[in-house]
Amino acid sequence: MPDPEILEQMRADWNQRAREDARYYVAFGRRGQDEEEFLASASDVVRALEQELKRLPRHLQPVDRRALEIGCGPGRLLRPMSRNFGELHGVDVSDEMIRLAQERFGASRSIHLRVTSGADLAPLASDYFDFVYSYAVFQHIPSRELVLAYFDEIRRVLKTGGLARLQLNGLPPGVKPPDTWEGVRFSRSEVEEYTRRHDFQLLLLEGEGTQYLWTTWRKQPAGWRAALKNAGTLAKVERISDARTGESVVPSSGGFAYASFRLEQLSQDCDLNDLRVLFEGAPGNPCYIGPPEWDAVSQINVLLPHGVRTGIVPVEMLWLGKPLCAPTWLRVIPRGPAVPRVCWVSDGTNLCGGSRIETGVLKIMMEDLADGEEVTALVDGRPLRDLELFSTDALTGRFEFNFRLPSDLPVGAHQLEVRQGSRRFPPIAIEVA
């Protein structure tokens, strides 16, 4: 049974955040956002969610689809997502968040809102939804047991063949215990194990090792995995390219080291759990199986293995231990030189405020770093202390750094200098408010 104290703490904390500044705690852009800015901040997330709707049966018209958002808050995603469904439900542990959502959608006949216990989806019918999604919710839950209980409930309320698109915190385990802001974290292997044991077809797993691990699951019948058989019909590789650039060569490492395989006659039962892609015998990391496109071609994206050589490299694709297609070849080129750089500077809380620092905490985002240990920062020549750093994308060497400004630093214009060991980056003008 879930700990009642944890459930009550979740409700109390999110009710307080909703009363204080719901838009800030939901979108985490800046405090005091207006309605237009708040709703506009959902565009990238909505675009990613809508991409997954291509996996739903083509005969199922939008008006006939049913969807559920877990952790809907005041409805930032509900408004744009409602155009894709005839019936859209939103649930939240915070009754204050639901109250705000009701103010926004009270007259809607297609959007249905409920407060839930934080431990289950008890008010909702089984085998009912075509699509279940959640963003920036599970990363705030302090109990692994609760998140797994939600996964079980997602399986219950989905129709067979229905899809779940979920965001989790994929960072390595933290030092401090999880709470209702920095919740539990999940590794790739944990997601794989859960989907394998519960008859979910694993179709996407991206952002491993970052705060924004995205995954897509399709509900299959009980016992589906045990009954899978490779029918022996080989898929045909139509084209291999870089998944991000479309070029016919793939760099050996870095943020573009993803090979994209376009295949004809790919079995619709193929999933990441039973797929192996070997580059000269070394296993790559499959992360995406796309839906069939208009020409019946499907896409599989694979991260190249660490240490793969450059040149013409043989590739084998195996599903259920048998060849998925005939062996093929990939041209791997050297990665371009790493160029460490400062991407942006902002307030640690108000991320939309540019270089105006309002809270006394300075956030710096950098890319192409091997690690963040040698990075230091100075303001007007004074070293900054209380460094907090974490990797947001290991492939691109992206790190975020939070520094606390000196308490006696006067308001006004100042000069920020960032260093990496002996390397000095161009100075950046900041304003302390």
C-alpha positions in Angstrom: 0.0 0.0 0.0 1.3 3.5 -0.8 2.4 5.6 2.2 -0.5 7.9 3.0 1.9 10.5 4.3 3.6 10.7 0.9 0.3 11.1 -0.8 -0.8 13.9 1.5 2.6 15.6 1.2 2.3 15.5 -2.6 -1.2 17.0 -2.5 -0.2 19.7 0.0 3.0 20.7 -1.8 1.3 21.0 -5.2 -1.7 22.8 -3.8 0.7 25.4 -2.3 2.6 25.7 -5.6 -0.6 26.2 -7.5 -1.7 29.0 -5.1 1.8 30.6 -5.2 2.4 30.6 -9.0 0.9 27.6 -10.9 2.3 28.7 -14.3 5.8 28.9 -13.0 5.8 25.5 -11.3 4.2 23.9 -14.3 6.3 25.4 -17.1 9.3 26.5 -15.1 10.0 29.4 -17.5 9.7 32.4 -15.2 7.5 33.7 -12.5 4.5 35.9 -13.3 4.0 34.6 -16.9 0.9 35.8 -18.7 -1.6 33.4 -20.3 -0.3 33.8 -23.8 3.3 33.1 -22.8 2.3 30.2 -20.5 0.3 28.4 -23.2 3.0 29.1 -25.9 5.6 27.3 -23.7 3.8 24.0 -24.5 4.5 24.0 -28.2 7.5 21.7 -28.3 6.0 19.2 -25.9 2.7 19.1 -27.9 4.7 18.6 -31.1 6.4 15.6 -29.7 3.2 14.1 -28.3 1.4 14.6 -31.6 4.1 12.8 -33.5 3.2 9.6 -31.6 -0.4 9.8 -32.8 0.7 8.5 -36.2 1.0 5.1 -34.5 -2.7 4.9 -33.9 -4.9 3.0 -36.4 -5.5 5.1 -39.5 -9.2 4.3 -39.5 -9.6 5.8 -36.1 -10.7 9.4 -36.6 -9.8 12.1 -34.1 -13.4 12.5 -33.0 -13.4 8.8 -32.0 -10.2 8.9 -30.0 -10.0 9.1 -26.2 -6.9 10.3 -24.3 -5.8 10.8 -20.7 -3.2 13.3 -19.4 -1.7 12.3 -16.0 -0.8 15.4 -14.0 -2.7 17.9 -16.1 -2.1 20.9 -13.8 -4.0 24.0 -14.9 -4.4 22.6 -18.4 -1.4 23.9 -20.4 -1.2 20.8 -22.6 -5.0 20.0 -22.5 -5.9 23.0 -24.7 -3.8 22.2 -27.7 -4.0 18.4 -27.3 -7.9 18.5 -27.3 -7.8 19.1 -31.1 -6.7 15.5 -31.6 -9.4 13.8 -29.6 -13.2 13.6 -29.2 -12.7 13.0 -25.5 -9.8 14.1 -23.3 -9.5 13.5 -19.6 -7.1 15.3 -17.2 -6.2 14.1 -13.7 -4.1 15.6 -11.0 -3.3 15.0 -7.3 -3.8 18.7 -6.6 -7.4 19.8 -6.2 -6.1 23.4 -6.6 -4.6 22.7 -10.0 -7.8 21.0 -11.1 -9.8 24.1 -9.9 -7.6 26.3 -12.1 -8.1 23.9 -15.0 -11.9 23.9 -14.5 -11.8 27.7 -14.7 -10.2 27.4 -18.1 -12.3 24.6 -19.5 -15.5 24.7 -17.5 -17.7 25.0 -20.5 -16.0 22.3 -22.6 -17.9 19.1 -23.3 -14.9 17.2 -24.5 -12.5 17.9 -21.6 -13.1 16.0 -18.3 -11.2 16.9 -15.1 -10.7 14.9 -11.9 -8.7 15.0 -8.7 -7.1 11.6 -8.0 -5.5 10.0 -5.0 -2.0 10.3 -6.4 -1.7 6.5 -6.2 -4.1 5.3 -8.9 -6.5 6.1 -11.6 -9.4 4.5 -9.8 -12.2 6.8 -11.2 -11.4 5.8 -14.8 -12.6 2.7 -16.7 -10.4 -0.1 -17.8 -9.6 -0.7 -21.5 -10.9 2.8 -22.3 -8.2 5.1 -23.7 -6.4 5.1 -27.0 -3.6 7.4 -25.8 -2.2 8.2 -22.3 0.5 10.8 -21.8 2.4 12.6 -19.0 5.0 15.3 -19.0 7.0 16.7 -16.0 4.9 14.7 -13.5 6.6 11.4 -12.7 9.9 13.3 -12.2 8.3 15.0 -9.1 7.0 11.8 -7.4 9.2 10.9 -4.4 8.2 7.2 -4.4 9.3 4.5 -6.9 6.4 2.4 -5.7 3.9 5.1 -6.6 5.4 5.6 -10.1 5.2 1.8 -10.8 1.6 1.8 -9.5 0.9 4.5 -12.1 2.5 2.3 -14.8 0.2 -0.6 -13.8 -2.8 1.7 -13.9 -1.8 3.0 -17.3 -1.9 -0.6 -18.6 -5.3 -1.1 -17.0 -7.0 2.0 -18.6 -5.4 1.6 -22.0 -7.1 -0.3 -24.8 -5.2 -3.2 -26.2 -3.1 -1.5 -29.0 -3.3 1.8 -27.1 -0.2 4.0 -26.6 1.5 5.6 -23.6 3.9 8.5 -24.1 5.7 9.2 -20.8 8.5 11.5 -19.6 10.7 10.3 -16.7 13.8 11.6 -14.9 16.6 9.5 -16.4 19.5 11.1 -14.5 21.8 8.9 -12.4 20.7 8.5 -8.7 21.0 11.7 -6.8 22.7 12.2 -3.4 19.8 13.6 -1.5 16.5 11.6 -0.9 13.8 12.3 -3.4 11.0 14.8 -2.6 8.0 16.2 -4.3 10.2 18.4 -6.5 13.2 16.2 -7.3 11.5 12.8 -7.4 12.7 9.3 -8.2 14.8 8.5 -11.3 14.7 5.6 -13.8 17.4 4.0 -15.9 17.0 2.6 -19.3 17.3 -0.9 -17.9 14.4 -0.3 -15.5 12.1 0.8 -18.3 13.1 -2.2 -20.4 12.5 -4.6 -17.5 9.1 -3.1 -16.7 7.8 -3.1 -20.3 9.2 -6.7 -20.9 7.4 -8.1 -17.8 4.1 -6.3 -18.4 3.6 -7.0 -22.1 4.2 -3.5 -23.4 5.8 -3.1 -26.8 8.7 -0.7 -26.3 8.9 1.7 -29.2 10.9 4.7 -28.1 13.5 5.3 -25.3 15.4 8.6 -25.7 17.2 10.9 -23.3 18.8 8.1 -21.3 21.0 9.7 -18.6 19.2 13.0 -18.7 16.3 14.6 -16.8 14.1 14.3 -19.8 13.9 10.6 -20.6 11.0 10.0 -23.0 9.5 6.6 -23.7 6.6 5.2 -25.8 4.8 2.0 -25.1 2.0 0.1 -26.9 -0.2 -2.2 -24.8 -0.2 -5.7 -26.1 -2.3 -8.7 -24.9 -1.2 -10.6 -21.8 1.4 -13.3 -22.8 2.1 -11.4 -26.1 5.9 -11.4 -25.7 6.1 -15.1 -24.9 4.1 -15.9 -28.0 6.3 -13.8 -30.4 7.9 -15.6 -33.2 10.1 -14.3 -36.0 8.1 -15.4 -39.1 11.3 -15.6 -41.1 10.4 -12.9 -43.6 13.4 -10.6 -43.8 12.9 -6.8 -43.9 14.6 -5.0 -46.6 17.0 -2.1 -45.9 16.0 0.7 -48.2 18.4 3.4 -46.9 20.8 4.1 -44.1 21.6 7.7 -43.0 22.4 9.9 -40.1 19.1 10.1 -38.1 19.5 13.9 -37.5 21.1 15.2 -40.7 19.9 12.7 -43.3 23.4 12.4 -44.7 24.7 9.0 -45.8 27.5 9.0 -43.3 27.4 8.9 -39.5 30.0 10.2 -37.1 31.5 7.8 -34.7 30.5 9.7 -31.5 28.8 12.8 -30.3 25.3 14.1 -30.7 25.0 13.0 -34.4 26.1 9.4 -33.8 22.7 8.0 -34.6 22.2 5.7 -37.6 18.7 5.7 -39.1 17.6 2.5 -40.9 14.6 2.7 -43.3 13.2 -0.8 -43.7 10.5 -2.3 -45.9 8.3 -5.2 -44.5 9.3 -4.6 -40.9 7.1 -6.7 -38.6 4.7 -4.5 -36.5 5.6 -6.6 -33.5 9.2 -5.5 -33.5 10.2 -3.7 -30.3 13.4 -2.4 -28.7 13.5 -5.1 -26.0 14.1 -7.9 -28.5 16.1 -5.9 -31.1 19.9 -6.0 -31.4 22.0 -4.0 -33.8 25.6 -5.0 -34.1 28.3 -2.8 -35.6 31.2 -5.1 -36.4 30.0 -7.3 -33.5 29.6 -4.5 -31.0 26.0 -3.7 -29.8 24.6 -0.3 -30.6 21.7 1.2 -28.6 18.4 1.1 -30.5 16.2 3.9 -29.3 13.3 4.4 -31.8 11.0 2.3 -33.9 8.8 4.5 -36.0 5.3 3.8 -37.4 4.9 2.7 -41.1 5.0 5.7 -43.3 2.8 6.3 -46.4 5.1 4.0 -48.5 5.0 1.2 -45.8 8.6 2.0 -44.8 9.5 2.1 -41.1 12.4 3.7 -39.4 14.7 2.4 -36.7 17.2 4.7 -35.0 20.3 3.3 -33.3 23.0 5.1 -31.3 26.4 3.8 -32.4 28.5 1.8 -29.8 31.3 3.6 -28.0 34.6 3.1 -29.7 33.3 2.0 -33.1 36.0 2.4 -35.8 35.7 4.7 -38.8 35.4 3.4 -42.3 33.0 0.9 -43.9 31.6 -1.0 -40.9 29.5 -4.2 -41.2 26.0 -4.1 -39.5 23.8 -6.9 -38.4 20.2 -6.4 -37.2 18.7 -9.2 -35.1 15.1 -9.5 -33.7 14.3 -12.4 -31.3 17.8 -13.6 -31.9 17.3 -14.1 -35.7 18.3 -11.9 -38.6 15.9 -9.0 -39.1 17.3 -8.2 -42.5 20.3 -9.1 -44.6 23.7 -7.9 -43.3 24.5 -4.4 -44.5 27.2 -1.8 -44.3 27.5 1.7 -42.8 30.1 4.4 -43.5 31.4 5.8 -40.2 33.4 9.0 -40.2 35.4 10.7 -37.5 33.6 13.0 -35.2 34.4 16.7 -35.7 36.6 18.4 -33.1 34.9 19.3 -29.8 34.4 23.0 -29.4 33.4 23.8 -25.8 31.1 26.8 -25.7 28.7 28.7 -23.5 25.2 28.4 -25.0 23.2 30.6 -22.7 23.1 32.3 -19.3 20.0 33.0 -17.3 18.6 33.5 -13.8 18.5 30.2 -12.0 14.7 30.4 -11.6 13.5 32.8 -14.3 14.7 31.1 -17.4 12.9 33.5 -19.7 14.6 36.6 -18.3 17.7 36.5 -20.4 20.9 37.6 -18.6 18.9 39.5 -15.9 19.7 37.8 -12.6 16.8 38.2 -10.1 17.2 35.4 -7.5 20.9 35.5 -6.7 21.4 32.2 -8.6 23.1 32.2 -12.0 22.5 29.4 -14.5 25.0 28.6 -17.3 24.5 26.0 -20.0 27.5 24.7 -21.9 28.1 22.1 -24.7 30.9 20.0 -26.0 32.4 19.4 -22.6 34.1 16.0 -21.7 33.0 16.8 -18.1 32.1 19.8 -16.0 34.7 19.5 -13.2 37.1 22.2 -14.5 34.4 24.8 -15.1 34.6 27.9 -12.9 32.9 31.3 -13.1 33.8 34.8 -11.9 31.8 38.0 -11.8 33.9 41.2 -12.0 36.9 39.0 -11.2 35.3 37.5 -8.0 35.1 33.7 -8.1 31.6 32.3 -7.6 30.9 29.6 -5.1 28.3 27.0 -4.3 28.6 25.2 -7.6 25.9 22.7 -8.6 26.3 20.9 -11.9 24.7 18.1 -13.8 24.8 16.6 -17.3 21.7 17.2 -19.4 23.0 15.3 -22.5 26.0 13.1 -22.4 26.2 12.7 -26.2 26.6 16.5 -26.8 28.6 17.1 -23.7 25.8 19.4 -22.4 26.1 20.6 -18.8 24.1 23.0 -16.7 25.8 24.9 -13.9 24.2 26.9 -11.0 26.3 29.4 -9.2 25.3 31.6 -6.3 26.2 35.3 -6.6 27.9 37.0 -3.7 25.3 38.5 -1.3 27.0 41.9 -1.4 27.1 42.2 -5.2 25.3 45.5 -6.0 22.5 45.7 -8.5 23.3 46.8 -12.0 25.6 45.8 -14.8 28.4 43.3 -14.2 30.8 41.1 -16.3 30.7 37.3 -16.1 33.7 35.3 -17.1 33.5 31.5 -17.6 36.6 29.3 -17.6 37.4 25.7 -18.3 40.8 25.0 -16.8 43.1 27.3 -18.6 40.5 28.1 -21.4 38.8 31.4 -21.0 35.5 32.1 -22.8 34.5 35.6 -24.0 33.1 37.8 -21.2 29.3 38.0 -20.9 27.3 41.0 -19.7 24.8 40.3 -17.0 22.4 42.5 -15.0 21.8 41.9 -11.3 18.3 43.0 -10.2 
